[in-house]
C-alpha cells in the first residue's frame, strides 16, 4: 500500500534542491493548457482524500456555477508545487509555508499565502498504543523514526516542550510502518490521518499526537499564488475559493459519502481502499474545519506561523500573507 510522505517541513539538502528547481523556472508558461482555464491548481500530492473537496467541487459543477473554468494538476513525490507557480503552469498551489517562505526569502520568489486548507498540520508522532507515547515527554529514552526533511521540526518540537533532543534516539524513516509494527522503533513521524489506519489493519491499536498541538504551529496545504496572479485574477481567485469551500463543506458533512463516489475516478489506481480514504477523510475533518470557514487564516495563525518558522531559522513576516480575499467569501 503506497504511503503518504509527511508534510514537507524542509531543511538542508531538500531546501537546496527546491531552490535549484525554483531558480530554474522561467516566468513564462511552458504548459499551453494552463491558459485555457481561468484557474489552474497544482496539488501537493497524488489523488487521495486530502484533496476530496476539489474533486467534489468539480464533480458537482461548483466552479462552473461561480463562472470559472478550473484545471486540477495532481502532485507527487517529484512535484514541487512552487515550481508550477513560477513556470506559469498553475495559478494556485497547495504548499507548506516553510518551503514557500524559504523561496521568498532565499530566492526572491514573489509568492503570497492567501489561506490554508489544514488549520492544523496532520504531521505527528505515530506509535502503537502499547508504547505509552501520548505526549512529548513520553519520547525520552525512545527510538523514533524521523524523515530527514522533518528533523529540524522534530527537534524544535522537543525543545518547545522542554525535552532534550539528545534524550531521544532518532533513526531514518522511509515512510513504512513495518519497523513500528515489528517493534524496531517506538514511533514514527508521519501523517496521523493515514498511517494509523495501516496500523489498525495489521491488528494493532494506534496512538498519535500532532506536532501542531504541542506547540509546533505550522499549518499545511497553504494556498499560495504569485502577486501577479493576485493582482490580475483576484475575482477568479475569490470565485475559486468560494467554490472550493463549498466542495469541502459537502465532503466533510459526512466523510463517508464521497470516497466511494471517487473510487473509479479520482482515486483509481492509487492502490488504496475506499475504507482507507474514508478513514483519512474522517481524521482530517477536524483539521480542516474552522468556525471562520474552510481556508480561514486568522491574524493569530499568521503570527503563530511566523514565530514557529523562526525556530528553524526561516524569517517570515506578515507581508508574505494576504487574507483579504477570504473576507470576500
DASULMO-V74072 format. One record per pair of residues at least 24 apart in sequence whose C-alpha atoms are under 10 Angstrom apart, sorted by sequence separation. I is the first residue (numbers start at 0). J is the second residue. If there is no record, write none. Layout:
# DASULMO-V74072
i: [I I]
j: [J J]
This chain:
# DASULMO-V74072
i: [38 84 85 135 136 138 139 142 143 144 145 146 147 177 253 254 255 256 296 298 37 84 85 95 135 136 137 138 139 140 141 142 143 144 145 146 147 254 255 296 297 46 47 84 134 135 136 138 139 140 141 142 143 144 145 146 147 254 255 296 45 46 81 122 135 136 139 140 141 142 143 144 145 146 253 254 295 296 44 45 46 138 139 140 141 142 143 144 145 146 253 254 294 297 37 38 39 40 41 42 43 44 45 46 81 124 138 139 143 144 145 251 252 254 296 37 38 39 40 41 42 43 44 45 123 137 138 144 250 251 254 295 36 37 38 39 40 41 42 43 44 45 144 250 253 294 295 36 37 38 39 40 41 42 43 44 144 251 252 293 35 36 37 38 39 40 41 42 43 44 45 251 292 35 36 43 44 144 250 251 291 35 36 43 44 144 153 291 7 33 34 42 43 44 143 248 251 292 6 33 41 42 43 142 247 251 6 32 33 41 42 43 150 33 41 144 149 248 4 40 41 142 143 144 149 247 248 3 41 42 142 143 144 145 146 247 3 41 142 143 144 145 146 40 41 50 141 142 143 144 145 146 3 39 40 141 142 143 144 145 248 39 140 141 142 143 144 247 248 247 41 42 138 245 246 247 39 40 41 138 244 245 39 40 41 42 43 44 244 39 40 41 42 43 44 126 243 244 38 39 40 41 42 43 125 243 244 38 39 40 41 42 43 127 130 241 30 34 36 37 38 39 40 41 126 127 132 157 160 240 241 29 33 34 36 125 126 131 132 156 159 160 240 28 33 34 127 130 155 156 159 160 28 30 31 32 33 34 129 130 157 158 159 24 25 28 29 30 31 32 33 153 156 157 21 24 26 27 28 29 30 126 127 152 156 157 20 21 23 24 25 26 27 28 29 30 126 127 155 156 21 22 24 25 26 27 28 125 126 127 155 156 17 20 21 24 25 26 27 28 124 125 126 17 20 21 23 24 25 26 124 125 126 153 16 17 18 21 22 23 24 123 124 125 152 17 18 21 52 123 124 125 17 20 21 123 124 125 126 152 50 122 123 124 125 49 122 123 124 219 49 121 122 123 126 127 218 219 121 122 123 125 126 218 120 121 122 125 4 120 121 127 3 4 121 126 127 222 3 125 133 134 135 221 129 132 133 134 220 128 129 130 131 132 133 134 135 200 221 127 128 129 130 132 134 127 128 129 126 127 128 134 135 196 197 218 126 127 128 134 196 18 22 125 126 127 196 17 21 125 126 194 124 125 126 193 196 218 14 18 124 125 192 193 195 196 217 218 241 14 17 18 22 123 124 125 192 193 195 216 217 240 241 244 13 17 21 22 122 123 124 193 194 216 218 240 9 21 22 122 123 124 192 193 196 216 217 218 237 238 241 242 7 8 9 10 14 18 19 21 121 122 123 192 193 195 216 217 237 240 241 6 7 8 9 10 14 18 121 122 123 191 192 215 216 217 236 237 240 6 7 8 9 120 121 122 123 190 192 193 214 215 216 217 236 237 238 239 7 8 15 119 120 121 123 192 193 216 217 234 237 238 7 10 14 119 120 191 192 215 216 217 233 237 9 119 120 191 192 215 216 229 118 119 190 214 215 226 234 192 120 122 215 226 229 119 120 121 122 211 223 119 120 121 122 223 118 119 120 121 223 118 119 120 117 118 119 120 117 118 119 116 117 118 115 116 117 118 114 115 116 117 114 115 116 117 114 115 116 114 115 113 114 115 112 113 114 111 112 113 111 112 113 111 112 110 111 112 6 8 110 111 112 6 7 109 110 111 5 6 109 110 111 113 5 6 108 109 110 111 4 5 108 109 110 111 110 97 96 97 95 96 97 99 95 96 113 94 95 96 97 99 94 95 96 93 94 95 96 114 93 94 95 96 113 92 93 94 95 116 92 93 94 91 92 93 91 92 93 116 91 92 90 91 92 13 14 90 91 12 13 89 90 11 12 89 9 10 11 90 91 8 9 10 87 90 91 7 8 9 10 11 84 85 89 90 5 8 9 10 11 84 85 5 7 8 9 10 84 87 4 6 7 8 9 10 81 90 5 6 8 9 49 80 81 5 8 48 49 81 84 8 48 91 90 91 159 156 159 155 158 155 156 152 155 152 154 155 154 152 151 152 151 121 151 121 120 119 121 69 117 119 120 121 67 68 117 118 119 120 67 117 118 119 4 5 66 67 117 118 119 4 50 65 69 116 117 118 2 3 4 49 67 68 116 117 118 2 3 65 66 67 115 116 117 1 2 62 65 66 116 1 2 64 65 0 63 65 67 118 62 63 65 66 117 118 43 61 62 65 116 117 118 42 43 61 62 64 115 116 117 118 62 63 114 115 116 117 118 42 61 62 114 115 116 41 61 62 113 114 115 119 6 40 41 60 61 113 114 115 118 5 6 40 56 59 61 62 113 114 4 5 6 40 61 62 112 4 5 56 57 61 115 3 4 5 53 56 57 59 60 2 3 55 56 59 114 2 55 56 58 3 53 54 56 57 112 3 38 52 53 55 56 59 2 3 52 53 55 56 2 51 52 53 54 55 56 52 53 54 55 56 38 52 53 55 56 2 37 51 52 55 51 52 54 0 38 50 52 53 37 38 51 52 37 40 51 52 38 39 50 51 38 37 48 55 58 51 54 55 58 52 55 100 112 48 51 55 112 113 114 51 54 97 101 111 112 113 114 115 96 97 100 105 111 112 113 114 8 48 96 104 110 111 112 113 114 48 51 54 55 97 104 109 110 111 112 113 114 8 47 54 97 101 103 104 111 113 114 6 7 54 96 101 103 113 6 7 48 100 101 6 47 51 97 100 101 46 47 50 51 97 98 100 104 97 99 100 103 48 96 97 46 47 48 97 46 47 96 100 45 46 47 99 100 45 46 46 47 46 96 45 47 48 51 47 48 49 47 48 47 48 51 48 49 50 48 49 47 48 47 48 49 48 49 49 1 2 0 1 2 0 1 0 0 8 10 9 10 8 10]
j: [62 108 109 159 160 162 163 166 167 168 169 170 171 201 277 278 279 280 320 322 62 109 110 120 160 161 162 163 164 165 166 167 168 169 170 171 172 279 280 321 322 72 73 110 160 161 162 164 165 166 167 168 169 170 171 172 173 280 281 322 72 73 108 149 162 163 166 167 168 169 170 171 172 173 280 281 322 323 72 73 74 166 167 168 169 170 171 172 173 174 281 282 322 325 66 67 68 69 70 71 72 73 74 75 110 153 167 168 172 173 174 280 281 283 325 67 68 69 70 71 72 73 74 75 153 167 168 174 280 281 284 325 67 68 69 70 71 72 73 74 75 76 175 281 284 325 326 68 69 70 71 72 73 74 75 76 176 283 284 325 68 69 70 71 72 73 74 75 76 77 78 284 325 69 70 77 78 178 284 285 325 70 71 78 79 179 188 326 43 69 70 78 79 80 179 284 287 328 43 70 78 79 80 179 284 288 44 70 71 79 80 81 188 72 80 183 188 287 44 80 81 182 183 184 189 287 288 44 82 83 183 184 185 186 187 288 45 83 184 185 186 187 188 83 84 93 184 185 186 187 188 189 47 83 84 185 186 187 188 189 292 84 185 186 187 188 189 292 293 293 88 89 185 292 293 294 87 88 89 186 292 293 88 89 90 91 92 93 293 89 90 91 92 93 94 176 293 294 89 90 91 92 93 94 176 294 295 90 91 92 93 94 95 179 182 293 83 87 89 90 91 92 93 94 179 180 185 210 213 293 294 83 87 88 90 179 180 185 186 210 213 214 294 83 88 89 182 185 210 211 214 215 84 86 87 88 89 90 185 186 213 214 215 81 82 85 86 87 88 89 90 210 213 214 79 82 84 85 86 87 88 184 185 210 214 215 79 80 82 83 84 85 86 87 88 89 185 186 214 215 81 82 84 85 86 87 88 185 186 187 215 216 78 81 82 85 86 87 88 89 185 186 187 79 82 83 85 86 87 88 186 187 188 215 79 80 81 84 85 86 87 186 187 188 215 81 82 85 116 187 188 189 82 85 86 188 189 190 191 217 116 188 189 190 191 116 189 190 191 286 117 189 190 191 194 195 286 287 190 191 192 194 195 287 190 191 192 195 75 191 192 198 75 76 193 198 199 294 76 198 206 207 208 294 203 206 207 208 294 203 204 205 206 207 208 209 210 275 296 203 204 205 206 208 210 204 205 206 204 205 206 212 213 274 275 296 205 206 207 213 275 98 102 205 206 207 276 98 102 206 207 275 206 207 208 275 278 300 97 101 207 208 275 276 278 279 300 301 324 98 101 102 106 207 208 209 276 277 279 300 301 324 325 328 98 102 106 107 207 208 209 278 279 301 303 325 95 107 108 208 209 210 278 279 282 302 303 304 323 324 327 328 94 95 96 97 101 105 106 108 208 209 210 279 280 282 303 304 324 327 328 94 95 96 97 98 102 106 209 210 211 279 280 303 304 305 324 325 328 95 96 97 98 209 210 211 212 279 281 282 303 304 305 306 325 326 327 328 97 98 105 209 210 211 213 282 283 306 307 324 327 328 98 101 105 210 211 282 283 306 307 308 324 328 101 211 212 283 284 307 308 321 211 212 283 307 308 319 327 286 215 217 310 321 324 215 216 217 218 307 319 216 217 218 219 320 216 217 218 219 321 217 218 219 217 218 219 220 218 219 220 218 219 220 218 219 220 221 218 219 220 221 219 220 221 222 220 221 222 221 222 221 222 223 221 222 223 221 222 223 222 223 224 223 224 223 224 225 120 122 224 225 226 121 122 224 225 226 121 122 225 226 227 229 122 123 225 226 227 228 122 123 226 227 228 229 229 217 217 218 217 218 219 221 218 219 236 218 219 220 221 223 219 220 221 219 220 221 222 240 220 221 222 223 240 220 221 222 223 244 221 222 223 221 222 223 222 223 224 247 223 224 223 224 225 147 148 224 225 147 148 224 225 147 148 225 146 147 148 227 228 146 147 148 225 228 229 146 147 148 149 150 223 224 228 229 145 148 149 150 151 224 225 146 148 149 150 151 225 228 146 148 149 150 151 152 223 232 148 149 151 152 192 223 224 149 152 192 193 225 228 153 193 236 236 239 307 307 310 307 310 308 310 307 310 308 310 311 311 310 310 311 311 282 312 283 283 283 286 235 283 285 286 287 234 235 284 285 286 287 235 285 286 287 173 174 235 236 286 287 288 174 220 235 239 286 287 288 173 174 175 220 238 239 287 288 289 174 175 237 238 239 287 288 289 174 175 235 238 239 289 175 176 238 239 175 238 240 242 293 238 239 241 242 293 294 220 238 239 242 293 294 295 220 221 239 240 242 293 294 295 296 241 242 293 294 295 296 297 222 241 242 294 295 296 222 242 243 294 295 296 300 188 222 223 242 243 295 296 297 300 188 189 223 239 242 244 245 296 297 188 189 190 224 245 246 296 189 190 241 242 246 300 189 190 191 239 242 243 245 246 189 190 242 243 246 301 190 243 244 246 192 242 243 245 246 301 193 228 242 243 245 246 249 193 194 243 244 246 247 194 243 244 245 246 247 248 245 246 247 248 249 232 246 247 249 250 197 232 246 247 250 247 248 250 197 235 247 249 250 235 236 249 250 236 239 250 251 238 239 250 251 239 239 250 257 260 254 257 258 261 257 260 305 317 254 257 261 318 319 320 258 261 304 308 318 319 320 321 322 304 305 308 313 319 320 321 322 217 257 305 313 319 320 321 322 323 258 261 264 265 307 314 319 320 321 322 323 324 219 258 265 308 312 314 315 322 324 325 218 219 266 308 313 315 325 219 220 261 313 314 220 261 265 311 314 315 261 262 265 266 312 313 315 319 313 315 316 319 265 313 314 264 265 266 315 265 266 315 319 265 266 267 319 320 266 267 268 269 269 319 269 271 273 276 273 275 276 275 276 276 277 280 278 279 280 279 280 279 280 280 281 283 283 284 287 269 270 269 270 271 270 271 271 272 308 311 311 312 311 313]
